């Protein structure tokens, strides 16, 4: 498999998608979905930071 055959990274598919032909309701739906994804990503970041802090508390900071 060549690099050209690989799909783009997910973040690029979100930011580079062709949206000019979407209707206003479709664009608004996309915004809602993206905002929900932002919340989900922030939750994962918070969980990882909490885990890191807990590990540092037990094992010391490296």
Secondary structure, DSSP 8 states (H G I E B T S, - for coil): --GGGS---HHHHHHS---TTS-HHHHHHHHHHHHHHHHHHHHHHHHHHHHHHHHHHHH---
